[in-house]
Amino acid sequence: MGDLVGDRAVVLGGSMAGLLAARVLSEAYGEVLIVDRDKLAGVTTARRGVPQGRHVHGLLARGQQILEELFPGFTAGAIESGVPTGDLGELRWYFNGVRLKPGTTGLVCVSAARPVLEAHVRKGVEALSNVRFVEETDIVGLAATPEGDRVTGVRVQRHEAGSTEEVLDADLVVDCTGRGSRTPVWLEQLGYERPAETQIKINLTYTTQVFRLPDESILNGDLSINPVSSPSHPRGAFFSRIEGGKSAVSLTGVLGDSAPATPEGFMDFARSLPVPDVYDVLRDAEPLDDPVAFRYPASVRRHYEKLDRFPDRLLVMGDAACSFNPVYGQGMTVAALESMTLRTHLAKGTPPEPRAFLKDISDVIEVPWGISAGGDLAYPQVQGARPFMVRMMNSYMAKLQAAATLDGRITRTFMRVAGLVDPPQALMSPGMIFRVLRGARKAPRAVAVPPVGEPVSEPVA
């Protein structure tokens, strides 16, 4: 294993961020413990600790590439187990009620239910000889030096009857406990400031149901159908073929609108979408479960990078640092990018310096946050500052999405940027700007839809 940075690292949370952090830490620490309140080993269903686990998830292309690097053969293994894949730019995308012209990106979209995808990654982590799960264990708090300047471990209590609080000593603690992270509270307890937060309140609701189609030929070979919500078309959906010959459908409502978690209400909402594709596919499909709803009130970015002081041997990653609106599918991929940042810091051969690491993952977060926060701020009802650059980019993106309905090359570039593979500057080259402005003038007009909150019992004309 070579020279080690430390004897033991403890990862708080067995989320995707926690699993990827553990994978990277296994290269630099003699032992890595993953602490979670849920059972982890062998679990392939949605966990209590991942309330969004039953809903359609997107693993962006850059995330797939990193998983392949960290777990060679990951994609082939997923395909072999029945997980369908496709080209990101060839999916059936609709923006403002009009389909984008397909554009081949060369990027792989892995279409699996979140628990299945997580289970594939967990299996790779379980195979590491120096990683161990500490399951069904509550995280009570941090252990630190008397001065509070260095974290020395984590206080935990197992769920077993008769268990008492114990301390897991650690040379490094990494918080991957998600948007409910208690690190801000723990910082105050140690005498530090809480990080400032930026919130974008989108008030999103996902309502999801799983189906089996009587004949998948109705999809014409498409992996997914995605009428994406927008200010002109607030109701959206993600229909995805997943493993085992099943299909998962997440209906999205924003600004307080939501699809009912009843079979009849679910179908009525699907029928109200700006395009009939999802409803047409579901009409004769067999429901495999009941609809379930998940509410996401706001995207939250915690600005740890702005703190002047931070305790040594403590890091924050994943949704604990920044929780993104899930319709953009960025969370798992950003966690993967952050794990590669952690790998870079560990390669120095010394424990990561927290403030330097938090600054670097802030740079990782900046682009996806700009995409998702900027997109949400395009809704006039969403509160938040809209500097000139945000207003300009939202105006340009509206033209780009319109032009992409006619030009597959624009779709290709757009999806490579949305997949976090190419930088946003790829959308702003002189040649691309020319194509966008020319195409936007020729693009078809968007399909009209009723305002959010209108009855959905009848199909939209």
C-alpha positions in Angstrom: 0.0 0.0 0.0 3.0 2.3 0.3 3.5 5.1 2.8 0.3 5.8 4.7 -1.1 9.3 5.6 -2.6 7.9 8.8 -3.8 4.8 10.7 -7.6 5.3 10.6 -10.0 7.5 8.8 -13.7 7.6 9.8 -16.4 8.5 7.2 -19.7 9.6 8.6 -22.5 8.4 6.3 -22.7 5.5 3.9 -24.1 7.7 1.1 -22.6 7.7 -2.4 -20.4 10.6 -1.2 -19.3 8.5 1.8 -18.6 5.4 -0.3 -16.5 7.3 -2.7 -14.6 9.1 0.0 -13.9 5.7 1.6 -12.7 4.3 -1.7 -10.1 7.1 -2.0 -9.2 7.1 1.7 -8.4 3.4 1.5 -5.4 4.3 -0.6 -3.9 6.4 2.2 -5.1 5.1 5.6 -4.5 1.7 7.2 -8.2 1.4 8.2 -11.3 3.2 7.0 -14.6 3.0 8.9 -18.0 4.0 7.4 -20.5 4.8 10.1 -24.2 4.9 9.3 -27.4 4.5 11.2 -28.8 2.1 8.5 -27.8 -1.4 7.6 -25.5 -1.2 4.6 -24.0 -4.6 3.7 -26.1 -6.4 1.1 -28.8 -3.8 0.9 -30.3 -3.2 -2.6 -33.5 -1.4 -1.6 -34.1 2.2 -0.6 -32.7 3.1 2.8 -34.3 5.3 5.5 -31.2 7.5 5.4 -31.7 8.2 1.7 -35.3 9.5 1.6 -34.9 10.3 -2.1 -33.7 6.8 -2.9 -36.9 5.6 -4.6 -36.9 8.4 -7.1 -35.4 8.6 -10.6 -31.7 9.5 -10.3 -29.2 10.7 -12.8 -25.6 9.7 -12.8 -24.1 12.3 -15.1 -21.5 11.3 -17.6 -18.5 12.7 -15.6 -19.7 10.7 -12.6 -19.8 7.5 -14.7 -16.3 8.2 -15.9 -15.0 8.6 -12.3 -16.8 5.5 -11.1 -15.1 3.6 -13.9 -11.7 4.9 -12.8 -12.2 4.1 -9.1 -13.9 0.7 -9.8 -12.6 -0.6 -13.1 -15.3 -2.6 -14.9 -18.1 -0.8 -13.1 -20.1 0.0 -16.2 -19.7 -3.5 -17.7 -20.7 -5.0 -14.4 -23.8 -2.8 -14.3 -24.8 -3.8 -17.8 -24.2 -7.4 -17.1 -26.6 -7.3 -14.2 -29.3 -5.8 -16.4 -28.9 -2.1 -16.0 -29.7 -0.4 -19.3 -27.4 2.3 -20.7 -27.5 4.8 -23.6 -26.0 8.0 -25.0 -26.9 11.1 -23.0 -27.6 13.2 -26.1 -29.8 10.5 -27.7 -32.4 10.4 -24.9 -35.8 11.9 -25.5 -35.3 15.4 -24.0 -38.1 18.0 -24.1 -37.5 21.6 -23.1 -40.4 24.1 -23.1 -42.6 21.4 -24.6 -40.5 20.8 -27.7 -38.1 17.9 -28.3 -34.4 18.5 -28.6 -32.9 17.1 -31.8 -30.7 14.1 -30.7 -27.0 14.6 -30.8 -24.5 11.8 -30.1 -22.2 12.8 -27.3 -20.2 9.6 -26.8 -21.1 9.8 -23.1 -22.7 6.9 -21.3 -25.9 7.3 -19.3 -26.3 4.5 -16.7 -30.0 4.1 -15.9 -30.5 2.3 -12.6 -32.6 2.9 -9.5 -30.6 4.7 -6.9 -30.4 1.7 -4.5 -29.1 -0.5 -7.2 -26.5 2.0 -8.4 -25.4 2.5 -4.8 -25.3 -1.2 -4.2 -22.9 -1.7 -7.2 -20.6 1.0 -5.7 -21.0 -0.4 -2.2 -20.0 -3.9 -3.5 -16.7 -2.4 -4.8 -16.0 -0.7 -1.5 -16.8 -3.9 0.5 -14.1 -5.7 -1.5 -11.5 -3.4 -0.1 -9.7 -5.2 2.7 -9.1 -2.2 4.9 -12.6 -0.7 4.7 -15.2 -1.7 7.3 -18.9 -0.8 7.8 -20.0 0.3 11.3 -23.7 -0.2 10.6 -26.9 0.6 12.6 -25.0 3.1 14.7 -26.0 6.6 15.6 -23.5 9.5 15.2 -23.6 11.4 18.5 -20.9 14.0 17.9 -17.2 14.7 17.4 -14.4 14.1 19.8 -11.7 16.8 19.8 -8.7 18.1 21.7 -9.5 20.3 24.8 -8.7 23.4 22.8 -11.1 22.3 20.0 -8.4 22.9 17.4 -8.2 19.3 16.2 -10.8 16.5 15.8 -9.6 13.3 17.2 -12.6 11.0 16.5 -16.3 10.6 16.6 -18.7 9.7 19.4 -21.2 7.0 18.4 -23.8 4.7 19.9 -24.8 1.3 18.4 -28.4 0.3 18.1 -27.8 -3.0 19.9 -29.6 -3.3 23.3 -27.4 -2.3 26.2 -25.0 -0.3 24.0 -23.4 2.8 25.5 -21.7 5.7 23.9 -18.2 5.0 22.6 -15.5 6.9 20.8 -14.0 5.8 17.5 -10.5 7.4 17.4 -9.5 8.7 14.0 -6.7 10.5 12.3 -9.3 12.0 9.9 -13.1 12.4 10.1 -15.1 13.1 6.9 -18.7 14.3 7.2 -20.8 12.8 4.4 -24.1 12.8 6.3 -26.0 14.7 3.6 -28.1 17.9 3.8 -29.0 17.2 7.4 -25.3 17.4 8.4 -24.7 18.6 12.0 -21.2 19.9 11.3 -22.5 23.6 11.6 -23.7 22.7 15.1 -20.5 20.8 16.0 -18.4 23.8 14.9 -20.3 26.1 17.3 -19.8 23.6 20.1 -16.1 23.7 19.4 -16.0 27.5 19.4 -16.1 28.1 15.7 -18.5 30.1 13.5 -21.2 28.3 11.5 -20.7 28.6 7.7 -22.9 31.1 5.8 -25.5 29.5 3.6 -27.0 30.3 0.3 -30.5 28.9 -0.3 -32.5 28.7 -3.5 -36.1 27.9 -2.5 -37.6 25.9 -5.4 -40.2 23.9 -3.3 -39.8 20.9 -5.5 -41.8 17.7 -5.2 -41.0 14.3 -6.8 -43.8 11.7 -7.0 -42.5 8.4 -8.3 -44.0 5.1 -9.3 -42.5 2.0 -10.9 -44.1 0.2 -13.8 -43.6 -2.7 -16.2 -44.5 -2.0 -19.8 -46.4 -4.7 -21.7 -44.1 -4.1 -24.7 -41.0 -1.9 -24.6 -41.1 -1.5 -28.4 -43.5 1.4 -27.7 -40.3 3.4 -26.6 -38.7 3.0 -30.1 -35.5 2.0 -28.4 -35.3 5.1 -26.2 -33.8 4.8 -22.8 -35.8 7.6 -21.2 -38.4 10.3 -21.9 -37.7 13.6 -20.1 -40.1 16.6 -20.4 -38.0 18.9 -18.2 -39.8 21.5 -16.1 -39.1 25.2 -17.0 -40.7 28.6 -16.2 -43.0 28.2 -19.2 -43.8 24.5 -18.4 -43.4 24.0 -14.7 -44.7 20.5 -14.6 -42.1 17.9 -15.7 -41.2 14.2 -15.6 -38.4 11.7 -15.9 -39.3 8.4 -17.4 -36.4 5.9 -17.3 -36.0 2.2 -18.2 -34.2 0.7 -15.3 -32.9 -2.8 -14.3 -35.0 -5.9 -14.4 -37.2 -4.8 -17.3 -38.9 -2.2 -15.1 -39.5 1.6 -15.7 -39.4 4.3 -13.1 -41.4 7.5 -13.5 -40.8 10.6 -11.4 -43.3 13.5 -11.9 -42.0 16.8 -10.8 -43.8 19.8 -9.5 -42.3 23.1 -8.4 -43.3 26.1 -6.4 -45.7 24.1 -4.3 -47.3 22.1 -7.1 -47.1 18.4 -6.9 -48.4 15.2 -8.4 -50.7 13.4 -6.0 -49.4 10.2 -4.5 -52.4 8.2 -5.6 -52.7 6.1 -8.7 -55.5 8.2 -10.2 -53.8 11.5 -9.4 -50.5 10.3 -10.7 -52.0 9.5 -14.1 -53.9 12.7 -14.2 -50.7 14.7 -13.6 -48.9 12.7 -16.2 -51.7 13.5 -18.7 -51.3 17.2 -17.9 -47.6 17.3 -19.0 -46.9 19.5 -22.1 -46.2 16.4 -24.2 -48.2 13.2 -24.3 -45.3 10.8 -24.5 -45.1 9.8 -20.8 -48.9 9.4 -20.4 -49.1 7.4 -23.6 -46.5 4.9 -22.4 -48.1 4.5 -19.0 -51.7 4.0 -20.1 -51.3 0.3 -20.5 -48.4 -0.2 -18.1 -48.6 -2.4 -15.0 -48.0 -0.5 -11.8 -45.5 -2.4 -9.6 -45.9 -0.2 -6.5 -47.9 2.8 -5.2 -46.8 6.4 -5.9 -44.5 7.9 -3.3 -43.7 11.6 -2.9 -40.5 13.3 -1.8 -40.4 17.1 -1.1 -37.2 19.1 -1.6 -37.8 22.7 -0.3 -34.5 24.3 -1.3 -31.0 23.9 -2.6 -28.5 24.7 0.1 -24.8 25.7 -0.3 -22.8 25.9 2.9 -19.8 28.2 2.4 -17.2 26.5 4.5 -14.6 28.0 2.2 -15.2 31.4 3.6 -14.5 30.5 7.2 -11.4 32.0 8.7 -10.9 29.1 11.2 -11.7 25.4 11.0 -10.6 22.5 13.1 -7.9 20.2 11.8 -8.6 16.6 10.7 -12.2 17.3 9.7 -13.6 17.5 6.2 -17.0 17.9 4.7 -18.2 16.4 1.4 -21.3 15.7 -0.7 -24.7 17.1 0.2 -23.3 18.1 3.6 -21.4 20.8 1.8 -23.9 21.6 -1.0 -27.3 20.0 -1.8 -28.4 20.6 -5.3 -31.9 20.6 -6.8 -32.2 16.9 -7.8 -33.8 17.6 -11.2 -30.4 18.5 -12.5 -29.0 15.1 -11.5 -25.7 16.6 -10.2 -25.4 15.3 -6.6 -23.7 11.9 -7.1 -21.4 13.3 -9.8 -20.3 16.3 -7.7 -19.6 13.8 -4.9 -17.4 11.8 -7.3 -15.6 15.0 -8.4 -15.0 15.9 -4.7 -13.6 12.4 -4.1 -11.0 13.0 -6.8 -10.1 16.3 -5.1 -9.6 14.4 -1.9 -7.4 12.0 -3.8 -5.2 14.9 -5.0 -4.8 16.2 -1.5 -3.9 12.8 -0.1 -1.3 12.4 -2.8 0.8 15.0 -1.0 1.5 12.3 1.6 0.2 14.4 4.6 -3.3 14.7 6.1 -5.5 17.1 4.1 -5.5 20.6 5.3 -9.2 21.3 5.8 -9.4 24.9 4.7 -7.4 24.2 1.5 -9.6 21.2 0.8 -12.9 23.1 1.4 -11.7 25.8 -0.9 -10.9 23.3 -3.6 -14.3 21.6 -3.4 -15.9 25.0 -3.5 -14.3 25.4 -6.9 -15.7 22.0 -7.9 -19.2 23.0 -6.7 -19.1 26.4 -8.5 -20.0 25.2 -12.0 -22.9 22.8 -11.2 -24.2 25.3 -8.6 -24.2 28.0 -11.3 -26.2 25.6 -13.6 -28.8 24.5 -11.1 -29.2 27.8 -9.1 -29.2 29.8 -12.3 -31.8 27.5 -13.8 -34.1 27.8 -10.7 -33.7 31.6 -10.6 -35.2 31.6 -14.1 -38.6 31.1 -12.3 -39.7 34.6 -11.4 -41.3 33.3 -8.2 -38.0 32.0 -6.8 -36.3 34.5 -4.4 -32.7 35.2 -4.9 -30.2 37.7 -6.3 -30.1 37.8 -10.1 -27.0 39.7 -11.1 -26.5 40.6 -14.7 -24.5 37.4 -15.5 -27.4 35.2 -14.3 -30.0 37.1 -16.2 -27.8 37.1 -19.4 -27.1 33.3 -19.1 -30.8 32.5 -18.5 -31.7 34.5 -21.6 -29.0 32.8 -23.6 -30.0 29.3 -22.4 -33.6 29.8 -23.4 -32.4 30.6 -26.9 -29.9 27.7 -26.8 -32.7 25.2 -25.8 -34.9 26.5 -28.6 -32.1 26.2 -31.2 -31.3 22.7 -30.0 -34.7 21.5 -31.1 -33.4 21.9 -34.7 -29.6 21.3 -34.3 -28.2 18.1 -32.9 -24.7 19.7 -32.6 -26.1 22.2 -30.0 -27.8 19.3 -28.2 -24.4 17.5 -28.1 -22.5 20.4 -26.6 -25.3 21.2 -24.2 -25.4 17.7 -22.9 -21.7 17.4 -22.5 -21.7 20.6 -20.4 -24.8 19.4 -18.4 -22.9 16.1 -17.9 -20.1 18.1 -16.3 -17.6 16.7 -18.9 -17.1 19.9 -20.9 -16.8 23.4 -19.3 -19.6 25.9 -19.7 -17.3 28.0 -22.0 -18.0 25.3 -24.7 -21.5 26.9 -25.0 -20.1 30.3 -25.5 -17.6 29.8 -28.4 -18.2 32.2 -31.3 -19.3 29.3 -33.5 -21.8 28.0 -30.9 -23.2 31.5 -30.3 -23.8 31.9 -34.0 -25.6 28.5 -34.2 -27.7 29.4 -31.2 -28.8 32.8 -32.4 -29.5 31.5 -35.9 -31.4 28.5 -34.7 -33.4 30.3 -32.1 -35.0 32.5 -34.8 -36.1 29.3 -36.7 -37.2 27.2 -33.7 -40.8 26.1 -33.2 -42.9 27.9 -30.6 -43.3 26.2 -27.3 -46.5 24.3 -26.5 -48.8 26.3 -24.3 -49.8 24.8 -20.9 -52.0 26.0 -18.0 -50.5 27.8 -15.0 -49.3 25.8 -12.0 -52.3 24.9 -9.9 -54.8 24.5 -12.7 -56.9 21.3 -12.7 -55.2 18.4 -14.3 -58.2 16.1 -14.9 -58.3 16.7 -18.6 -55.4 16.5 -21.1 -53.8 19.7 -22.3 -54.6 20.5 -25.9 
